[in-house]
């Protein structure tokens, strides 16, 4: 049987990466596969059950608060120990517990309890998974390694939402949580089976970087504050796209009509396909442009997308078309933001505080989920639409991008 040239090219491309980097790429693919269905579909599922937008937003807010605590605990642990296997296994177990709570939930209490376990799992997972990339990337440059793992995550999230949507419609309306449980079991088995590869890679990293660690300056980069503010704003954009946008679709705008839940799921899937298509080429392109350029590029694209979301609410006939354009820009913004944010935080953090630095990065994501869903939920419940929120976010993105265009920030990392 002849193997298609496209498959051969894909195999050759995949073979260029070291085995330990391919391992963490697989782990992050399976994690995002499970998380995609949980993050993007949870608000629709519990809206169907009868929870209000405020209650749904409160669940994500409490999840972010729990994630805040576990992120800094995990960051402190990672600073002291070069052990990524144990936190990843604990995170997977907590994700299983979270999905079980959400499966049996028929009320606000169990929904919030499940979301708290989601937050704890995410708080342990993200600093560990992000720090694992430079530990396991070997000779590959970190910016390219982050572009690779983010590409696998984009593919995983797409499959998570698509599979979850199909299974939720055909079999059981909470099938996405069952899928998450199965994938977490796969991750745990992978870590146990490949523990020697992980251990060898960590030992090689320590030997390679011992000299650098003893000579490095223990100082943060001079632009750390503006970088963290930019990341926090863009994670807020990301949380709104993941949690609030589906509600915005199904509830409608000022003149734009409501869209069915099935159509909303397919539109979100289309957005994730775009994210997957854009992720590797944009991430690889930005790796040669400098990390500050990547931040500016992300802010501008998020600013355009949220402005288009705002405009769409005033159009009855073309509102959906405008939202589809907005989704394209948000996919470009996300595909440039995700690898850039991680790599830039790794670069600006002192060598002896890498775990803490990536915990701060994860905390920026927690802040985004703390602020975005709760406030947007209140706005939707009060006004019935989210246009005010979109224009406020757009103004903030454009304002911050203008600040970063100042010559003071014309630097590379």
Rosetta blueprint (number, residue, H / E / L):
1 X L
2 X L
3 X L
4 X L
5 X H
6 X H
7 X H
8 X H
9 X H
10 X H
11 X H
12 X H
13 X H
14 X H
15 X H
16 X L
17 X L
18 X L
19 X H
20 X H
21 X H
22 X H
23 X H
24 X H
25 X H
26 X H
27 X H
28 X H
29 X H
30 X H
31 X H
32 X H
33 X H
34 X H
35 X H
36 X H
37 X H
38 X H
39 X H
40 X H
41 X H
42 X H
43 X H
44 X H
45 X H
46 X H
47 X H
48 X H
49 X H
50 X L
51 X L
52 X L
53 X H
54 X H
55 X H
56 X H
57 X H
58 X H
59 X H
60 X H
61 X H
62 X H
63 X H
64 X H
65 X H
66 X H
67 X H
68 X H
69 X H
70 X H
71 X H
72 X H
73 X H
74 X H
75 X H
76 X H
77 X H
78 X H
79 X H
80 X H
81 X L
82 X L
83 X L
84 X L
85 X H
86 X H
87 X H
88 X H
89 X H
90 X H
91 X H
92 X H
93 X H
94 X H
95 X H
96 X H
97 X H
98 X H
99 X H
100 X H
101 X H
102 X H
103 X H
104 X H
105 X L
106 X L
107 X L
108 X H
109 X H
110 X H
111 X H
112 X H
113 X H
114 X H
115 X H
116 X H
117 X H
118 X H
119 X H
120 X H
121 X H
122 X H
123 X H
124 X H
125 X H
126 X H
127 X H
128 X H
129 X H
130 X H
131 X H
132 X H
133 X H
134 X H
135 X H
136 X H
137 X L
138 X L
139 X L
140 X L
141 X L
142 X H
143 X H
144 X H
145 X H
146 X H
147 X H
148 X H
149 X H
150 X H
151 X H
152 X H
153 X H
154 X H
155 X H
156 X H
157 X H
158 X H
159 X H
160 X H
161 X H
162 X H
163 X H
164 X H
165 X H
166 X H
167 X H
168 X H
169 X H
170 X H
171 X L
172 X L
173 X L
174 X L
175 X H
176 X H
177 X H
178 X H
179 X H
180 X H
181 X H
182 X H
183 X H
184 X H
185 X H
186 X H
187 X H
188 X H
189 X H
190 X H
191 X H
192 X H
193 X H
194 X L
195 X H
196 X H
197 X H
198 X H
199 X H
200 X H
201 X H
202 X H
203 X H
204 X H
205 X H
206 X H
207 X H
208 X H
209 X H
210 X H
211 X H
212 X H
213 X H
214 X H
215 X H
216 X L
217 X L
218 X L
219 X L
220 X L
221 X L
222 X L
223 X L
224 X H
225 X H
226 X H
227 X H
228 X H
229 X H
230 X H
231 X H
232 X H
233 X H
234 X H
235 X H
236 X H
237 X H
238 X H
239 X H
240 X H
241 X H
242 X H
243 X H
244 X H
245 X H
246 X H
247 X H
248 X H
249 X H
250 X H
251 X H
252 X L
253 X L
254 X L
255 X L
256 X L
257 X L
258 X L
259 X L
260 X L
261 X H
262 X H
263 X H
264 X H
265 X H
266 X H
267 X H
268 X H
269 X H
270 X H
271 X H
272 X H
273 X H
274 X H
275 X H
276 X H
277 X H
278 X H
279 X H
280 X H
281 X H
282 X H
283 X H
284 X H
285 X H
286 X H
287 X L
288 X L
289 X L
290 X L
291 X H
292 X H
293 X H
294 X H
295 X H
296 X H
297 X H
298 X H
299 X H
300 X H
301 X H
302 X H
303 X H
304 X H
305 X H
306 X H
307 X H
308 X H
309 X H
310 X H
311 X H
312 X H
313 X L
314 X L
315 X L
316 X L
317 X L
318 X L
319 X H
320 X H
321 X H
322 X H
323 X H
324 X H
325 X H
326 X H
327 X H
328 X H
329 X H
330 X H
331 X H
332 X H
333 X H
334 X H
335 X H
336 X H
337 X H
338 X H
339 X H
340 X H
341 X H
342 X H
343 X H
344 X H
345 X H
346 X H
347 X H
348 X H
349 X L
350 X L
351 X H
352 X H
353 X H
354 X H
355 X H
356 X H
357 X H
358 X H
359 X H
360 X H
361 X H
362 X H
363 X H
364 X H
365 X H
366 X H
367 X H
368 X H
369 X H
370 X H
371 X H
372 X H
373 X H
374 X H
375 X H
376 X H
377 X H
378 X H
379 X H
380 X H
381 X H
382 X H
383 X H
384 X L
385 X L
386 X L
387 X H
388 X H
389 X H
390 X H
391 X H
392 X H
393 X H
394 X H
395 X H
396 X H
397 X H
398 X H
399 X H
400 X H
401 X H
402 X H
403 X H
404 X H
405 X L
406 X L
407 X H
408 X H
409 X H
410 X L
411 X L
412 X L
413 X L
